[in-house]
Amino acid sequence: MYTAILNLNGTINRGMLNSYMPALKYIEKKNKVKGLLLVINSGGGDANSTEILYNQLSKISEKKPVYALIEGVGASGAYWLACSAEKIFAMRTSIVGSIGVISMSPDFSEFLENIGIKMRINKIGKYKDMNSPFRNMTDEENKIYTGIMNDIYLAFREEVKKRRNFTDEKMDDIATGLVFSAEQAKENGLIDGIGNIDNVLDQLKEKTLADPVKNLTPKRPFLSRVMSMSMEAFTNIIDNIR
């Protein structure tokens, strides 16, 4: 019997989803795993991957204690994931929140026009190139695209409201895309307490009655680890030159 730890770092995307789902399903099904501490340091990512991970974490939370600790950043989709936990904690220097949805894409149309290049676009379907970087969106298209984003935002907002027992008025105040310090997040009810991994883990172990701890964080792909080590070595060389 043991308490599991999962470190969730970086952008939430399809790669993270594929990497973490086997571990999350194992934690859900194995009786010897008595609880989970999710350690978060992420600014969010794509909404679909976030929702799938959130749903799986919620399944675990229905069966056994899940605590979340925001060690660095727990923003946007990462905060959505934290809301699957029974209790959310953050370190004093953590950044929390950013409840909102954003989509950014470049618009090269004016630049291309200035250098005399015109894009030839063949399409079937009035809106097929709605988010093309080679032309401006029309007002109608902006309205359509904003409507899509609003539906995603409402899904995010509704889960935060439900899990944190917020009123609609409270959500109007905090679901603005703003980030909060740990103290501000606690005052606003976004987290339950301020602490570090040792004291949060101690609290969780008191609940699980399983003192041994096992880190089940999936290893990053080999190429990703090599590139990370190479970048670290390069940074050290630059620092030594300075």
N, C-alpha and C positions, 0 to 999 in steps of 0.2 A: 504494500500500500504506500502511495506517495502522492505528493502535491506536484503538479506540473507547472513549468514556466515556459512561455512562448515569447520570444522577443520579436516584435513586429517593427521593422525599420525600413524607411524609404517609401517610395511611391507605390501606392496600391494600384496594381494593374493585373492583367491576365497572367503574367509570369508569377507574381506573388500568389495569386489565387491557385494556380496549378501546384505550386510548391507547398502551400500551407494546408490545403484541403485534406490530404491523407492524414496529416498529424491531427487536425481538428476532429476528423471522423474517428480516429483511434481514441482520442481523449473522451469523446462522447460515449463510445461503446464499451470501453474497458473499465470494469468495476474497480480494478486496482488503482486507477487514477481517481483520487478523491476530490480534487479541485484544480482550478487553473488560475494562475496569475499571468495576465496579458500585459507585457511591458511594451509600451508604445512610444515610438519616436518617428512621427510621420506627419507630413503636411497634407495628406489625403491622396486622391488619385481619381480613377474613373469610377463613375457611379455604379455601373453594373457589377464590376468586381467587388466593390465595397458592399453592395446589397447581398451578394451571394455569401461572402464571408460573414457578414452580420447575421444572416439567417442561420448559418451553421453554428456560430458562437451562441446565438439565442437558444438553439437546441441543447447545447451543453449546459447553459445557465438554467434551463428547466430541470436538469437532472442532478447537477452538483454545483457547489459554490464557484463563482467566477468573479475575480477582482481584476480591475484594470489600474495600472500605474502609468501615468504620462511622465516619462523621464525627461524628455526634451520638448518636443512639439506634439500636441494631439489636436490637430486642426482639421476642419472640413470632414472628409470621409473617415479620417482616423478617429475623430471624436464620435462619429456615428458608430464605429466599431466599439469604442469604449462604452457606449450606452447599452451594449448587450450585457454588461457586467452588473452584478448585484451592487457593487460599490466601486466608485471611481476615485482614485487618488492622484495627486500630482506633486512633484517636487517644488520647492519654493521658487525656483527659477524657470519653471516650465511655462509654456504658452498653450492656452486652451481655447477652443471654440471655433470661430470662423464658420458658423452655421449658415450656409448659403451655397449657391451653385454659380460657377463661372465657366464661360467658354470663350476662348480667344483664337482668332485666326487673322493672318495678315491680309492686307488689301494692297495689291501691287498695281492696281489699275492706273492710278495717277502717274506712277513712276514709268510704267510701260508706255503710256501716252506721251510722256515727255521725251522719251527716246525713240518714238516713232514705231512702236511695236503694237500691233493689234492681235488679240487672240481670236482665233476662229473656233467657235464652239458649235458642235452638232449634238443635239439632244432630242430625246423623245420623252416628254413629260415636262410640263410647265416649270416645275420647281427643281428639276434634276440638278441644276448647278446653283442652287440657292445659296450655298455657303462657299462659293468659288472665290479664291483669292484674286481672280482676274477681273472682277467687276464689283461695283457697289451693290449691297442689298437694297431692294426696294422697301418702302415703308410696310407694305403688305407682308413681305418676306420676314422682315424684322419682327413683326407681330407674331407670325407663325412660329418662328424660332424661339422667341421669348416664351411663348405658350408651352413649347416642349420643355424648356428649362424650368419653367414654373411647376410643371407636373413632377419633375424630379425633386425640386426643392420641397414641394409639399410632402412627398414621401419621406424625405429626410426629416423635415420638421415634425411630422406626425410621430415618428419613432422616438425622437428626443422628447417630445411632449409626453408620450405614453410612459416611457421608461423613467423619466425624471419627475413625473407627476406635476407637470407644469400646466398652468392655465393658458388659454389663448392670449390673454393680455401679457402674461410673462413671456410667451414665445415672441410676441411682437417686439418686446424690449430687447431680447437677446439674439434672435435669429436674423441678424442684420449683416452678417459677414464679418463682424468685428471679432478680434481675438482679445483674450483677457489674460492677465497675470494669474498665477495660482490663487492669490488672495482674492482677486476680483471674481474668479471663477467659483470659489467657495462661497463668497457672499451672494452670488447669483444662483447658487444651487446646481451649478454645472458639475461640480465634484463634491465628494463627501468629506475629504480631508486632505491634509498636506503631510507628506512623509517621504521616505526613501524606500528602496527595495527591501531592506532588512526589516524595518518595522511593519511594512505592509505585508510582507511574507509571514511574519510572526502572527499577525492578526488572522491571516487566512488559515494558517496551520492550526490555530486554536479552534477554528470552525471545522476544518476537515478531520482533525485528530490524526493527521498523517504527517509525521515529522520529517521523514526523508523527502528530499526535493530532487526532481529530475528535470533537466532542461531538454525539452523536445523540439527546440527551434530547428527547422529544416536547414540544412547546409545550402549555401548559395551554389549555383552551378560553377563548375571548375573554372571556366573561362572568366566568369565574373570575379571570382576570388583572385585569379592571377592578375587581372587588370587592376583590381583594387590594390594589390600588393605592389604592382609596378608603379602606380600613381603615388603610393606612399613613399616608395623609394625615391622617386623623382622629386617629390616635395622635400624630402630630407636633404637631397643633394643641393637643391636651390637654397634651402635654409643655411646649409654649411657654407655655400658661396657667399651669402650675405654676411 
